[in-house]
């Protein structure tokens, strides 16, 4: 009799305890966590390194600043409001237009300025932050996704999660928003995870609510065999983020804007393991191949090439 955990080990599936003990603790120094846990700080580091990120329109740090919200939002027809220390897509509000002095969410719901202010006040109170600590609200450019994803995304913007180990891309997937996820690209909230071949940049079948699928449940669009645009640039951006924060095991989330191309959305020092389900492959063998390397190239392009050769 082969026990389930033993079968998973034979398949090279990485579990959370092993991820923490073998990769996060040894390669992610705690004092570097603020570089990724604070989205504003991550954005500043990326801009200084010449890495594209969604433009920051404004920051709200104090409740009294909400009174000046109309002036801050005035120049922008659409925007995103998010907590600087949020996680899992919680607290993100997407506004894609105006209607008679009010604000239209991506879902079509109309909000007043008072409701927007109330949402920001909740962010400041720490409702969505890591550890429930007081937070800051960021107002930034709303990404307009690449036309390729029109048939396979519901309301929200898909993002590409690349797991980077020692600066080398190891595994990647695209996360597609659904009605269940309320337009968020978060698997735990009901988004679809679709594996991406590191070499070709083409998608495989996806996983949704732990079920294998070939089509988007809301749009019925085919999710298999999509070729991700700017694939080399996506991988190079992900590899460069290793140099940005000096963390050896990270998840890099990248979005593809129809006009601006690939942009880094955020980094994660504790990336989840569902990427294995999306790719139908265990992560452990790939990480072990990277672990055995005696030298890691300094060039991001070389690290990408190395990652492809080890896939």
N, C-alpha and C positions, 0 to 999 in steps of 0.2 A: 504493500500500500504506500502510495506517495502522498504525503500530506500537502495541502494547498500551498503552505508557505515554502515548502521545499521545491515544489514545482515552479513557483514564482522566482525563486533563487536560481534555478536551472535556466530560466528564461532571461536572466539578467535584469529582472525588475528591481529597481532601487526603492527601498522603503524609507519612510520618514525618519525613523530613528537612525538608520545608517547614513542617510543624507546629512542629518545634523552632526553626527559623530565624525564622519569621514571627510566631509566637504565644507560644511558651513563653519563649524568651530575652528578647524585648522587654517582655513583660507580666507575667512571673513572677519578681520579684527573688529571687535565691538566699537572701538572708537571711530571707525569709518562709517558706521551705520547712518549717522546724521546726513552724510553726503547723498544718500539715496532715500532716506525716510522723509526728508524735507524737499518737496518738489520744487520749491523756489530755488533752493540752493543747488539742486541738480541742474536746473535750467541755467543758472548763472555759470556753473562749471562747463556745461556743454557749449554755451555761447563763447566763452573764453577760449575753448579749444576748436572753435569753428565748426561745431556740430549743430545741425539744424534742429530747432525745436519750435513748437507753436508759440507765436508771439504773445508776450505778456502785456495785456492792456492796462491792468491796474491791480492793486492789492488793498484789501480791507483788513485792518488789524484791530481796530477799535469799534465798538458799537456806535459811537457818535458819528463815525464816518459814513454810516448807512444813510444819514440825512442828505449827503451829497451824492447819492448813488445815481440820480438822474443825470447829473453833470458828467460823472465818470462814464456812464454807459451811452451818453448822448451820441457820440460819433459812430457807434457800432450798431448795425442792424441785427447782427447775430454774434453770439459769443458763448463761452463755456464758463461756468462758475464751479470751482472745485476746492476742497480742503487741501491745504499744503501738506498735511500729515495724514491724509486719508488712505484707505486701503480697500481693495476688492471692489472698486467702483462706487463705494458708498458716498453719498453727499454730492455727487456730480449732477449739475443741472445744465442742460443743453437748451439754449434759446436759438431758434433758427429764423426768427423774423419778428416783425411788429404788427400790431393790429389796433388801430385807433388809440394809440398812446399806451397800449399794453404790450405784453411779451408773449410770443407763441413758442411753446415747447416743441421738441421734435415730434412728440406724440400728437400735437395739434391742440393740446390744452392751453387755454389763455390764462396768463397770470397778471395780476396787478403789480405795480411797483412795491406796494406794501408786502405782497406775498414773496416777491424776490428778496426784499429786505429781511423778512422773517426767516427765509432759508439761510441767508448769510449769517444772521444772528445765531442760528443753530450751529453753523460751522464754527463760529467764534467760540461758542460755549464748549466745543469739544465733542459734540454729539457723534461725529464721524471720524474722529482722530484716533490714532494708535494710543491706547491707554486711556482714552477719554480726557486727555489734557486740553487746555485752551488752545485754539488753533487760529490760523490765518486763512482768509478766503482769497483765492487767486482768480482773476478774471482774464481769460485768454482767448486767442483766436480759435474759432470753430473750424475744425478740419473738414474739408469737403472730400469725401472718399473718391478714390479712383473709379472711373466708370466700370471697370472690370467687375466690381463688387455689387453693382446695382441689383443683380438677380439673386444674390446670395446673402443679403444683409437686410435685417428688419429695423428701420428707423436709425439705428446708431452706426458708428464707424468701426469697421473691423480693425483689429491690430494684429501685428505679428510678434509673437513671443519667441525669442531665441535664447536658449540656455548657453551661457558662455562660461567655460571652465579654463582657468589659467590663460585667459585671453583668446581661447580657441572656440569657435562655435561648435557645439556638440549636437544639438537637436533643435528643431524649430517647428512651430505650428502657427496657423492663423486662427484667430478666435472671431467667430461670426455672431453678431447680435441677433436675438430672436424676440418674438412677442413675449415669451416667458421671461426673458432676461430684461425686459423693459428697455430694449435698445442698448444694453450694456454688453461689452465684450468680456464678460466674466463667466467662466464655466460653472462656478458654484451657484450662480444666479440663473443659469439656464441657457447660456450661450453655447455654440457648437465649437468643438475643437477639431481642427482638420490638420493632419500631418503634412509636412512639406519636405520633399526630398532635398537635402542640402546641396547636392550636385546640380540638379536640373532646375530647382525652384518650382517644381510642379507639385500640386496637391494630390493627396490620396483620399481615401474615404474618410468620413468624419465620425465623431462620437458625440452623442447628445443624450444627456440624462442616462449615461452608461449604456446606450444602445448604439450600435453601428448604423450609420445612415449614409446614403449617397446624394440625397436631395435636402434642401433647406425646408424645414417643416412649415414655414409660413409662405415663402415665395415659390416653393417647389423648384427652385433653380438647382441645376447640377453643380455639386461642390467638388467633384472629382476632376482631376486633370486640368485644373486652372493653372496657368503659368503666371507666377507672381512678377509684376513689373519691377524693374530696377533691382533684381535679385542680388547682384553682386554688391551694389551700393548698400542694400539692407544688411547684408552680412558684414561688410566692412564697418558700417556704423556700429553694429553690435559689438564687433571686436574692439573698436576704438574705445568703447565705454569701459573696458577693463582698465585702460590707462587713465581714464577720467577719475575713477573712484578707488582704484587699488584694492578691489575686492576680487578674490579668485573664483568665486562661484556666484554668478548673478543671472537674473532674468532680465532681458532687455526688451522693452515694448516699443515697437516702431509702427507708425501709421503712414499710409501712402496718400498724400494729398494730390488731388487731380491737377493742381497748378504748380505746387511747390515741391512735389516729389516726396521722398522718404524723410521723416522727422522722428526724432526720439521723443516718445511721450513720457516715459518714466522708467526707472530701474527698480529692481527688487532684490534685496539681499537674502531673501528666503523664498525663492521661487518654488511653486508647487510641483507636484509630480504627475499631474494629469497629462502632461506633454507626452508621456509614455503611452497612454491610452490612445491619444490622437494619432500617434505614429505607429501604434501596434508593434512597439519594439522596446526592449529593456534598455535603460540608460546606463546601467553599470558597465557593460563591456566597452562602451565608447569612452566613458570617464577613465576607465583603467588604461586604455590605450594612450590617452592624453597624459595620465599620471606617469606612465613609464618613460615619457620623453625626457631626455637629459637636458635639452635646451629648447627654449621657446623663442621663436623669432620676434624681433622688436617691431617689425612692420606688420600692420593690421592685415594688409593684402596677403602677406605670406602666411599669417595665421589662419586666414580664411581658406587658402589653398590647402593648408595642412589639415584643417578640419574636414574638408571634403575628402581628402585622401584616406582619412581614418574612419569615415562614415560607413 
